[in-house]
Amino acid sequence: MSYQVIARKYRPQTFDEVIGQRLITDTLKNAIQHDRVAHGYIFSGARGVGKTTSARILAKALNCVKGPTVNPCGECDSCREIAASNSVDVLEIDAASNRGIDEVRELRGSVRYLPARDRYKVFIIDEVHMLTTEAFNALLKTLEEPPPRSLFILATTEPHKLPPTIQSRCQHFSFRLLDYAEICAQLEQIAKAEKIKTDEGALSALTQAAEGSMRDALSLLDQVIAACGDKLDETRVRQLLGVVPARTLREILLAIHAADSAAVLQKVAQLSTEGYELGHFAGEFTRFVRNLMIAKSCGASSPLVQVPQEERAMLEELSALFGEEDLTRFFQILLRTESELRYSLEPRFHL
């Protein structure tokens, strides 16, 4: 197959292209410029926020033929091989499938040898929290006193599972979830590059469904392009993603304001009949009420309100119907309900 998915095609190749992690990338760039690169790093954070990508860029920056440099050329053999994950001196190891002590002993054996061609031998261990206790213990001494010209980058979504002895031997960088504006702007830019016609509503639905993960957003964009072709229709996109339309949330809130229990129950029945996942709906309704709270406190034009421009007038209108105490109570009830729905045998009855 010659087609390359969008998440791989637009994967950042330099520090400046990494979205939303400016503090971390600036720190790594300063370390390279001042020759203060540590021998061990822990990159932690949610899925799809740039951990493995940043690890690869760091490896390229150190091993580029023009380096060490904060702007790897991307054209030399080293840069191209690292980007393609087939460099002889940059080894990417999946700890989920290589979690035992034997695999770590094999890794320790290869660490002893100097790089075959590049300046540094870089070991990128993904999902490192999956290693067994014995494997962590075997890794300890190597992390404490690594051979010269070797670098370990441990990537994980669950840093609390790493032993304190491992954490104390590495510099720890925590990658944050991306915010609404960052993901939406990147999706818009990529849609233009791919010559896809879209509107703010469709991009907003994709951004909300991604929940802070850039890779999730790009994978979803790929999915809806496959379904919709070169023009993304908001209604179709929301149906594909299971994202409840804003007008439905508005109608439910108006029914709550009117104390019309029958209308609310009918809306929930309609959502269930149309195939919406009710736990997901509860999460969306929680976000909707959160935006109402922000609109009530800071105004609907505040950048803290994470909705398309066209929905801001609606939020302003709805926020005027309720007091801050009401919205806070709604928010607390929805948070609790969303959590309980995950374990409910009858989600519709519970909701």
TIZALO-215912 format. One record per residue (C-alpha): x, y, z; residue number from 0; chain. Coordinates in steps of 0.25 Angstrom, whole numbers. Layout:
N
u = X	v = Y	w = Z	pos = NUM	unit = A
...
END
This chain:
351
u = 0	v = 0	w = 0	pos = 0	unit = A
u = 6	v = 13	w = -4	pos = 1	unit = A
u = -4	v = 22	w = 4	pos = 2	unit = A
u = 2	v = 28	w = 16	pos = 3	unit = A
u = -8	v = 32	w = 27	pos = 4	unit = A
u = -9	v = 46	w = 31	pos = 5	unit = A
u = -3	v = 44	w = 45	pos = 6	unit = A
u = 10	v = 39	w = 39	pos = 7	unit = A
u = 10	v = 48	w = 27	pos = 8	unit = A
u = 10	v = 60	w = 36	pos = 9	unit = A
u = 18	v = 55	w = 48	pos = 10	unit = A
u = 27	v = 67	w = 53	pos = 11	unit = A
u = 41	v = 65	w = 48	pos = 12	unit = A
u = 47	v = 77	w = 56	pos = 13	unit = A
u = 45	v = 83	w = 70	pos = 14	unit = A
u = 38	v = 95	w = 65	pos = 15	unit = A
u = 28	v = 86	w = 58	pos = 16	unit = A
u = 24	v = 80	w = 71	pos = 17	unit = A
u = 10	v = 85	w = 75	pos = 18	unit = A
u = 7	v = 90	w = 89	pos = 19	unit = A
u = 20	v = 85	w = 96	pos = 20	unit = A
u = 28	v = 98	w = 95	pos = 21	unit = A
u = 34	v = 98	w = 109	pos = 22	unit = A
u = 39	v = 83	w = 107	pos = 23	unit = A
u = 45	v = 86	w = 93	pos = 24	unit = A
u = 52	v = 99	w = 97	pos = 25	unit = A
u = 58	v = 92	w = 109	pos = 26	unit = A
u = 63	v = 80	w = 100	pos = 27	unit = A
u = 68	v = 91	w = 90	pos = 28	unit = A
u = 76	v = 98	w = 101	pos = 29	unit = A
u = 82	v = 85	w = 106	pos = 30	unit = A
u = 87	v = 82	w = 92	pos = 31	unit = A
u = 93	v = 96	w = 89	pos = 32	unit = A
u = 100	v = 96	w = 103	pos = 33	unit = A
u = 105	v = 82	w = 102	pos = 34	unit = A
u = 97	v = 78	w = 114	pos = 35	unit = A
u = 89	v = 66	w = 109	pos = 36	unit = A
u = 86	v = 56	w = 120	pos = 37	unit = A
u = 88	v = 41	w = 118	pos = 38	unit = A
u = 74	v = 38	w = 122	pos = 39	unit = A
u = 60	v = 44	w = 120	pos = 40	unit = A
u = 46	v = 40	w = 124	pos = 41	unit = A
u = 35	v = 46	w = 114	pos = 42	unit = A
u = 22	v = 44	w = 121	pos = 43	unit = A
u = 8	v = 48	w = 117	pos = 44	unit = A
u = -5	v = 44	w = 110	pos = 45	unit = A
u = -5	v = 36	w = 96	pos = 46	unit = A
u = -3	v = 44	w = 84	pos = 47	unit = A
u = 3	v = 57	w = 90	pos = 48	unit = A
u = 17	v = 56	w = 84	pos = 49	unit = A
u = 26	v = 47	w = 93	pos = 50	unit = A
u = 32	v = 37	w = 83	pos = 51	unit = A
u = 32	v = 48	w = 73	pos = 52	unit = A
u = 41	v = 57	w = 82	pos = 53	unit = A
u = 50	v = 45	w = 85	pos = 54	unit = A
u = 52	v = 43	w = 70	pos = 55	unit = A
u = 55	v = 58	w = 68	pos = 56	unit = A
u = 65	v = 58	w = 79	pos = 57	unit = A
u = 72	v = 46	w = 73	pos = 58	unit = A
u = 72	v = 53	w = 60	pos = 59	unit = A
u = 77	v = 66	w = 66	pos = 60	unit = A
u = 89	v = 58	w = 73	pos = 61	unit = A
u = 93	v = 49	w = 61	pos = 62	unit = A
u = 90	v = 59	w = 49	pos = 63	unit = A
u = 103	v = 60	w = 40	pos = 64	unit = A
u = 102	v = 75	w = 43	pos = 65	unit = A
u = 100	v = 73	w = 58	pos = 66	unit = A
u = 98	v = 73	w = 69	pos = 67	unit = A
u = 88	v = 83	w = 65	pos = 68	unit = A
u = 74	v = 88	w = 69	pos = 69	unit = A
u = 70	v = 88	w = 54	pos = 70	unit = A
u = 74	v = 74	w = 48	pos = 71	unit = A
u = 74	v = 75	w = 33	pos = 72	unit = A
u = 65	v = 63	w = 31	pos = 73	unit = A
u = 73	v = 59	w = 18	pos = 74	unit = A
u = 85	v = 52	w = 23	pos = 75	unit = A
u = 86	v = 37	w = 24	pos = 76	unit = A
u = 84	v = 38	w = 39	pos = 77	unit = A
u = 72	v = 47	w = 39	pos = 78	unit = A
u = 65	v = 39	w = 29	pos = 79	unit = A
u = 68	v = 26	w = 35	pos = 80	unit = A
u = 63	v = 31	w = 49	pos = 81	unit = A
u = 50	v = 36	w = 43	pos = 82	unit = A
u = 48	v = 23	w = 36	pos = 83	unit = A
u = 51	v = 15	w = 49	pos = 84	unit = A
u = 62	v = 7	w = 43	pos = 85	unit = A
u = 74	v = 13	w = 48	pos = 86	unit = A
u = 85	v = 4	w = 53	pos = 87	unit = A
u = 89	v = 13	w = 65	pos = 88	unit = A
u = 75	v = 18	w = 69	pos = 89	unit = A
u = 67	v = 6	w = 74	pos = 90	unit = A
u = 52	v = 7	w = 77	pos = 91	unit = A
u = 48	v = -4	w = 87	pos = 92	unit = A
u = 33	v = -7	w = 91	pos = 93	unit = A
u = 33	v = -10	w = 105	pos = 94	unit = A
u = 19	v = -16	w = 105	pos = 95	unit = A
u = 24	v = -28	w = 96	pos = 96	unit = A
u = 39	v = -28	w = 101	pos = 97	unit = A
u = 36	v = -27	w = 116	pos = 98	unit = A
u = 45	v = -38	w = 122	pos = 99	unit = A
u = 58	v = -39	w = 129	pos = 100	unit = A
u = 64	v = -46	w = 117	pos = 101	unit = A
u = 61	v = -35	w = 107	pos = 102	unit = A
u = 67	v = -25	w = 116	pos = 103	unit = A
u = 80	v = -33	w = 118	pos = 104	unit = A
u = 81	v = -33	w = 103	pos = 105	unit = A
u = 79	v = -18	w = 102	pos = 106	unit = A
u = 90	v = -17	w = 113	pos = 107	unit = A
u = 99	v = -25	w = 104	pos = 108	unit = A
u = 97	v = -16	w = 92	pos = 109	unit = A
u = 99	v = -3	w = 100	pos = 110	unit = A
u = 114	v = -7	w = 103	pos = 111	unit = A
u = 117	v = -5	w = 88	pos = 112	unit = A
u = 120	v = 9	w = 82	pos = 113	unit = A
u = 111	v = 14	w = 71	pos = 114	unit = A
u = 113	v = 8	w = 58	pos = 115	unit = A
u = 112	v = 21	w = 50	pos = 116	unit = A
u = 106	v = 32	w = 58	pos = 117	unit = A
u = 111	v = 40	w = 70	pos = 118	unit = A
u = 101	v = 34	w = 80	pos = 119	unit = A
u = 94	v = 21	w = 82	pos = 120	unit = A
u = 80	v = 24	w = 86	pos = 121	unit = A
u = 70	v = 15	w = 92	pos = 122	unit = A
u = 55	v = 19	w = 92	pos = 123	unit = A
u = 47	v = 10	w = 101	pos = 124	unit = A
u = 32	v = 12	w = 98	pos = 125	unit = A
u = 22	v = 8	w = 109	pos = 126	unit = A
u = 33	v = 6	w = 119	pos = 127	unit = A
u = 24	v = 4	w = 130	pos = 128	unit = A
u = 21	v = -10	w = 125	pos = 129	unit = A
u = 34	v = -15	w = 129	pos = 130	unit = A
u = 35	v = -25	w = 140	pos = 131	unit = A
u = 41	v = -22	w = 153	pos = 132	unit = A
u = 53	v = -31	w = 150	pos = 133	unit = A
u = 55	v = -24	w = 137	pos = 134	unit = A
u = 55	v = -10	w = 144	pos = 135	unit = A
u = 65	v = -15	w = 153	pos = 136	unit = A
u = 74	v = -20	w = 142	pos = 137	unit = A
u = 73	v = -7	w = 135	pos = 138	unit = A
u = 76	v = 1	w = 148	pos = 139	unit = A
u = 91	v = 0	w = 147	pos = 140	unit = A
u = 92	v = 3	w = 132	pos = 141	unit = A
u = 84	v = 16	w = 135	pos = 142	unit = A
u = 92	v = 20	w = 147	pos = 143	unit = A
u = 106	v = 18	w = 140	pos = 144	unit = A
u = 103	v = 17	w = 125	pos = 145	unit = A
u = 114	v = 15	w = 115	pos = 146	unit = A
u = 119	v = 28	w = 108	pos = 147	unit = A
u = 111	v = 33	w = 95	pos = 148	unit = A
u = 99	v = 25	w = 99	pos = 149	unit = A
u = 85	v = 31	w = 103	pos = 150	unit = A
u = 72	v = 25	w = 108	pos = 151	unit = A
u = 58	v = 31	w = 106	pos = 152	unit = A
u = 47	v = 25	w = 114	pos = 153	unit = A
u = 33	v = 28	w = 109	pos = 154	unit = A
u = 21	v = 25	w = 117	pos = 155	unit = A
u = 6	v = 28	w = 119	pos = 156	unit = A
u = 7	v = 23	w = 133	pos = 157	unit = A
u = 19	v = 30	w = 140	pos = 158	unit = A
u = 14	v = 26	w = 154	pos = 159	unit = A
u = 17	v = 11	w = 151	pos = 160	unit = A
u = 32	v = 14	w = 149	pos = 161	unit = A
u = 40	v = 11	w = 161	pos = 162	unit = A
u = 46	v = 23	w = 169	pos = 163	unit = A
u = 60	v = 17	w = 166	pos = 164	unit = A
u = 58	v = 18	w = 151	pos = 165	unit = A
u = 52	v = 32	w = 152	pos = 166	unit = A
u = 63	v = 38	w = 161	pos = 167	unit = A
u = 73	v = 34	w = 150	pos = 168	unit = A
u = 66	v = 41	w = 139	pos = 169	unit = A
u = 61	v = 55	w = 135	pos = 170	unit = A
u = 46	v = 55	w = 135	pos = 171	unit = A
u = 38	v = 63	w = 125	pos = 172	unit = A
u = 22	v = 62	w = 126	pos = 173	unit = A
u = 15	v = 65	w = 113	pos = 174	unit = A
u = 2	v = 72	w = 114	pos = 175	unit = A
u = -11	v = 70	w = 107	pos = 176	unit = A
u = -13	v = 80	w = 95	pos = 177	unit = A
u = -24	v = 90	w = 96	pos = 178	unit = A
u = -36	v = 92	w = 87	pos = 179	unit = A
u = -29	v = 104	w = 79	pos = 180	unit = A
u = -16	v = 97	w = 76	pos = 181	unit = A
u = -23	v = 84	w = 71	pos = 182	unit = A
u = -33	v = 92	w = 63	pos = 183	unit = A
u = -23	v = 101	w = 56	pos = 184	unit = A
u = -14	v = 89	w = 53	pos = 185	unit = A
u = -26	v = 81	w = 47	pos = 186	unit = A
u = -30	v = 93	w = 38	pos = 187	unit = A
u = -16	v = 95	w = 33	pos = 188	unit = A
u = -15	v = 80	w = 29	pos = 189	unit = A
u = -28	v = 80	w = 23	pos = 190	unit = A
u = -24	v = 92	w = 14	pos = 191	unit = A
u = -11	v = 84	w = 10	pos = 192	unit = A
u = -19	v = 72	w = 7	pos = 193	unit = A
u = -29	v = 81	w = -1	pos = 194	unit = A
u = -41	v = 77	w = 7	pos = 195	unit = A
u = -52	v = 86	w = 8	pos = 196	unit = A
u = -57	v = 88	w = 23	pos = 197	unit = A
u = -64	v = 97	w = 32	pos = 198	unit = A
u = -62	v = 101	w = 47	pos = 199	unit = A
u = -73	v = 92	w = 52	pos = 200	unit = A
u = -67	v = 79	w = 46	pos = 201	unit = A
u = -53	v = 83	w = 51	pos = 202	unit = A
u = -59	v = 86	w = 65	pos = 203	unit = A
u = -66	v = 72	w = 65	pos = 204	unit = A
u = -52	v = 66	w = 62	pos = 205	unit = A
u = -45	v = 74	w = 72	pos = 206	unit = A
u = -55	v = 71	w = 83	pos = 207	unit = A
u = -55	v = 56	w = 80	pos = 208	unit = A
u = -39	v = 56	w = 80	pos = 209	unit = A
u = -39	v = 60	w = 95	pos = 210	unit = A
u = -26	v = 66	w = 95	pos = 211	unit = A
u = -18	v = 56	w = 86	pos = 212	unit = A
u = -12	v = 61	w = 73	pos = 213	unit = A
u = -11	v = 47	w = 68	pos = 214	unit = A
u = -25	v = 44	w = 71	pos = 215	unit = A
u = -30	v = 56	w = 64	pos = 216	unit = A
u = -22	v = 53	w = 51	pos = 217	unit = A
u = -26	v = 38	w = 51	pos = 218	unit = A
u = -41	v = 43	w = 52	pos = 219	unit = A
u = -38	v = 53	w = 41	pos = 220	unit = A
u = -34	v = 42	w = 32	pos = 221	unit = A
u = -46	v = 34	w = 36	pos = 222	unit = A
u = -56	v = 45	w = 32	pos = 223	unit = A
u = -49	v = 48	w = 19	pos = 224	unit = A
u = -50	v = 33	w = 15	pos = 225	unit = A
u = -65	v = 34	w = 18	pos = 226	unit = A
u = -68	v = 48	w = 13	pos = 227	unit = A
u = -58	v = 50	w = 2	pos = 228	unit = A
u = -52	v = 64	w = -1	pos = 229	unit = A
u = -63	v = 72	w = 6	pos = 230	unit = A
u = -66	v = 70	w = 21	pos = 231	unit = A
u = -80	v = 72	w = 25	pos = 232	unit = A
u = -83	v = 75	w = 40	pos = 233	unit = A
u = -95	v = 66	w = 41	pos = 234	unit = A
u = -88	v = 54	w = 34	pos = 235	unit = A
u = -76	v = 56	w = 43	pos = 236	unit = A
u = -84	v = 57	w = 56	pos = 237	unit = A
u = -91	v = 44	w = 52	pos = 238	unit = A
u = -78	v = 37	w = 49	pos = 239	unit = A
u = -72	v = 41	w = 62	pos = 240	unit = A
u = -84	v = 39	w = 71	pos = 241	unit = A
u = -83	v = 54	w = 75	pos = 242	unit = A
u = -96	v = 60	w = 79	pos = 243	unit = A
u = -100	v = 72	w = 72	pos = 244	unit = A
u = -100	v = 85	w = 80	pos = 245	unit = A
u = -115	v = 88	w = 77	pos = 246	unit = A
u = -118	v = 75	w = 84	pos = 247	unit = A
u = -111	v = 79	w = 96	pos = 248	unit = A
u = -117	v = 93	w = 95	pos = 249	unit = A
u = -131	v = 86	w = 94	pos = 250	unit = A
u = -129	v = 78	w = 106	pos = 251	unit = A
u = -124	v = 90	w = 115	pos = 252	unit = A
u = -136	v = 98	w = 111	pos = 253	unit = A
u = -145	v = 86	w = 115	pos = 254	unit = A
u = -138	v = 86	w = 128	pos = 255	unit = A
u = -140	v = 101	w = 130	pos = 256	unit = A
u = -155	v = 99	w = 127	pos = 257	unit = A
u = -155	v = 87	w = 137	pos = 258	unit = A
u = -160	v = 78	w = 125	pos = 259	unit = A
u = -156	v = 64	w = 130	pos = 260	unit = A
u = -164	v = 57	w = 119	pos = 261	unit = A
u = -156	v = 65	w = 108	pos = 262	unit = A
u = -143	v = 61	w = 114	pos = 263	unit = A
u = -146	v = 47	w = 115	pos = 264	unit = A
u = -151	v = 47	w = 100	pos = 265	unit = A
u = -137	v = 53	w = 96	pos = 266	unit = A
u = -130	v = 42	w = 104	pos = 267	unit = A
u = -138	v = 32	w = 97	pos = 268	unit = A
u = -136	v = 38	w = 84	pos = 269	unit = A
u = -121	v = 38	w = 86	pos = 270	unit = A
u = -121	v = 23	w = 90	pos = 271	unit = A
u = -129	v = 19	w = 78	pos = 272	unit = A
u = -120	v = 27	w = 68	pos = 273	unit = A
u = -108	v = 19	w = 74	pos = 274	unit = A
u = -101	v = 29	w = 82	pos = 275	unit = A
u = -92	v = 24	w = 93	pos = 276	unit = A
u = -99	v = 30	w = 106	pos = 277	unit = A
u = -86	v = 30	w = 114	pos = 278	unit = A
u = -80	v = 39	w = 102	pos = 279	unit = A
u = -92	v = 47	w = 102	pos = 280	unit = A
u = -91	v = 50	w = 117	pos = 281	unit = A
u = -76	v = 54	w = 115	pos = 282	unit = A
u = -81	v = 64	w = 104	pos = 283	unit = A
u = -92	v = 69	w = 112	pos = 284	unit = A
u = -82	v = 72	w = 124	pos = 285	unit = A
u = -73	v = 80	w = 114	pos = 286	unit = A
u = -85	v = 87	w = 109	pos = 287	unit = A
u = -89	v = 91	w = 124	pos = 288	unit = A
u = -74	v = 95	w = 127	pos = 289	unit = A
u = -74	v = 104	w = 115	pos = 290	unit = A
u = -87	v = 110	w = 120	pos = 291	unit = A
u = -80	v = 113	w = 134	pos = 292	unit = A
u = -69	v = 120	w = 127	pos = 293	unit = A
u = -78	v = 128	w = 118	pos = 294	unit = A
u = -86	v = 132	w = 131	pos = 295	unit = A
u = -73	v = 136	w = 138	pos = 296	unit = A
u = -64	v = 141	w = 127	pos = 297	unit = A
u = -73	v = 144	w = 115	pos = 298	unit = A
u = -76	v = 136	w = 103	pos = 299	unit = A
u = -65	v = 142	w = 95	pos = 300	unit = A
u = -54	v = 137	w = 105	pos = 301	unit = A
u = -43	v = 129	w = 99	pos = 302	unit = A
u = -46	v = 119	w = 110	pos = 303	unit = A
u = -59	v = 115	w = 104	pos = 304	unit = A
u = -55	v = 103	w = 95	pos = 305	unit = A
u = -66	v = 104	w = 84	pos = 306	unit = A
u = -67	v = 109	w = 69	pos = 307	unit = A
u = -70	v = 124	w = 68	pos = 308	unit = A
u = -84	v = 122	w = 63	pos = 309	unit = A
u = -88	v = 115	w = 76	pos = 310	unit = A
u = -84	v = 126	w = 85	pos = 311	unit = A
u = -97	v = 134	w = 83	pos = 312	unit = A
u = -104	v = 122	w = 87	pos = 313	unit = A
u = -96	v = 120	w = 100	pos = 314	unit = A
u = -98	v = 134	w = 104	pos = 315	unit = A
u = -113	v = 133	w = 102	pos = 316	unit = A
u = -113	v = 120	w = 110	pos = 317	unit = A
u = -104	v = 124	w = 121	pos = 318	unit = A
u = -114	v = 136	w = 124	pos = 319	unit = A
u = -125	v = 126	w = 128	pos = 320	unit = A
u = -117	v = 120	w = 140	pos = 321	unit = A
u = -110	v = 125	w = 152	pos = 322	unit = A
u = -95	v = 121	w = 155	pos = 323	unit = A
u = -100	v = 112	w = 166	pos = 324	unit = A
u = -109	v = 104	w = 157	pos = 325	unit = A
u = -99	v = 102	w = 146	pos = 326	unit = A
u = -89	v = 98	w = 157	pos = 327	unit = A
u = -99	v = 88	w = 162	pos = 328	unit = A
u = -102	v = 82	w = 148	pos = 329	unit = A
u = -87	v = 81	w = 146	pos = 330	unit = A
u = -85	v = 73	w = 159	pos = 331	unit = A
u = -97	v = 64	w = 156	pos = 332	unit = A
u = -92	v = 61	w = 141	pos = 333	unit = A
u = -77	v = 58	w = 146	pos = 334	unit = A
u = -82	v = 48	w = 156	pos = 335	unit = A
u = -92	v = 42	w = 145	pos = 336	unit = A
u = -81	v = 41	w = 135	pos = 337	unit = A
u = -72	v = 33	w = 144	pos = 338	unit = A
u = -84	v = 24	w = 149	pos = 339	unit = A
u = -88	v = 21	w = 135	pos = 340	unit = A
u = -75	v = 14	w = 132	pos = 341	unit = A
u = -79	v = 3	w = 142	pos = 342	unit = A
u = -94	v = 3	w = 140	pos = 343	unit = A
u = -101	v = -10	w = 134	pos = 344	unit = A
u = -112	v = -1	w = 129	pos = 345	unit = A
u = -106	v = 12	w = 125	pos = 346	unit = A
u = -120	v = 18	w = 119	pos = 347	unit = A
u = -127	v = 15	w = 132	pos = 348	unit = A
u = -116	v = 21	w = 140	pos = 349	unit = A
u = -115	v = 33	w = 132	pos = 350	unit = A
END
